[in-house]
Amino acid sequence: MTDTAPVVEMRGISIEFPGVKALDGVDFRMFAGEVHSLMGENGAGKSTLIKALTGVYGIDGGTIVLGSEEVSFSGPAQAQAAGISTVYQEVNLLPNLSVAENIMLGREPRRFGSIDWRATRRRAAELLAGLNLEIDPTSLLGDHSLAVQQLVAIARAMDINARVLILDEPTSSLDADEVAELFRVIRSLKEQGVAILFVSHFLDQVYEIADRLTVLRNGRLVGEYRTEEILRIDLVQKMIGKELASLDDLEKRSRAVVEGDEDARAARFLDAEGIGRKGKVQPVDLPIAEGEVVGLAGLLGSGRTEVARLIGGIDRPDSGSIELRGDGVKLRTPRQAIAHRIAYSSENRRDEGIVGDLSVRDNIVLALQADRGWFRPIPKKRQEELAQSYIQALNIRPADPNALVRNLSGGNQQKVLLARWLAIAPRLLILDEPTRGIDIGAKAEIQKLVVNLAENGMSVLFISAELEEVLRLSHRVAVMRDRRMVADLVNDGLGVEELMALIAEGSGDEDNPGEAASASPTPPAGPAPADPEGALR
């Protein structure tokens, strides 16, 4: 590897959207025969930088140099023609066609004006063999796993003699063996001199495969580092932007196991034991007491949301069990979870939360109506009472139950979504990034609401990328890293620096990834939750 001749160099890249400076004078470079990882949390500017490089976005300032020439791409096709190819997390190939057809699509050899299928299959087989892949080029792509489909996409990229290969979250749905095969192919491409941009939230994988790292934060360059020269804890600090204190006693503290007494166990609302989902999250144990706020901390992609979706009935676990007040239950659908008074509020507010074309009132009563059944409509008068009650209690603005939700601010949309779930009087409320992308006033109101709900006996599973927010609200904090839980600690004087250390390094128990360091909670006291149609009343 050499630092003398970058294959691609981006200098002073700036991109602005209305009201937002997505990139502010960012420098970035890649070298032949290197794997380069682009690191940063949500909103850091990673996706914007990649889209600038591949021609999806035009740049407002700066230059892009490919080889020794300054370039300006008007679209991805032009970037691909110049030797920059991208393989996305969601493979954009055609599963109803053969492997060979997908590899050669749009570039099929022709003979006498028609596609030469024999030459097409032969060329595809050569490309697969060049990556040491034993895949039948005549087989249907859709019959293969996602991992194989990604490898086929890489083979397709090699047919255009890619000098730069961008792999966007390629391992997010792969198991360990599939990741190992992908890494073998990546190392093979390195030896061929390809510059590879590997985008991943999994620190273990980044440190295994990447030669160089570039860290972005809030649209600005933090720095470029050789992987072997930067400690994981320093990397996390640079991504999040916090200084770390002394951590000498952290491992001993994170391994302290407090079993708790019978009263504490009896007060638990939920006990999840060994729940996991292959390719998504390693088996975890997570007890949640009545009236307790449990925070889930970790970097984006650490497994926070995956755990929440398993408990909320959105995804089905393929291991482990869940008990509610000591009784085993199956939470295989959101409706089953709601029937047990477990409500999940998604981080994807736009696509999995609000219904923009419905009114505030209709959005608020939606979950309650679904729980009652569509053949038992909620009377209009009761709908109006519920809507007015929550509009007032949550300070939703404008205070108009007939206003279309799509016209509300992000903070008020989030309040409407919370009102919907509170209307079913949940015993456990799962909040995934409830304060992301909203103004500081709305954020403070939602944080106060979480505290009030817990004081009134409701259990809350709270997820946020803001570690200060997790610590401010939580009685207990479970830490996720690389799809496994690495610690579960009582929030008794925990600090941001300790959480960051755990996020970076984990508990150190790599031989037993399903057994996190734990501290069983002593549940906060509080009265029982409110009536079934008004959790705030």
Secondary structure, DSSP 4 states (H G I P E B T S, - for coil): --SS-EEEEEEEEEEEETTEEEEEEEEEEEETT-EEEEE--TTSSHHHHHHHHTTSS--SEEEEEETTEEE--SSHHHHHHTTEEEE-SS--S-TTSBHHHHHHTT---EETTEE-HHHHHHHHHHHHHHTT----TTSBGGGS-HHHHHHHHHHHHHTTT-SEEEEESTTTT--HHHHHHHHHHHHHHHHTT-EEEEE-S-HHHHHHH-SEEEEEETTEEEEEEEGGGS-HHHHHHHHHT------TTHHHHHT------HHHHHTEEEEEEEEEETTTEEEEEEEEETT-EEEEE--TTSSHHHHHHHHTTSS--SEEEEEETTEEE---SHHHHHHTTEEEE-S-HHHHT--TTSBHHHHHHHHHHHHH-TTSPPPHHHHHHHHHHHHHHTT-SS--TTSBGGGS-HHHHHHHHHHHHHTT--SEEEEESTTTTS-HHHHHHHHHHHHHHHHTT-EEEEE-S-HHHHHHH-SEEEEEETTEEEEEEE-SS--HHHHHHHHHH--S-TT-TT--B-----PPP-PPP--TT-TT-
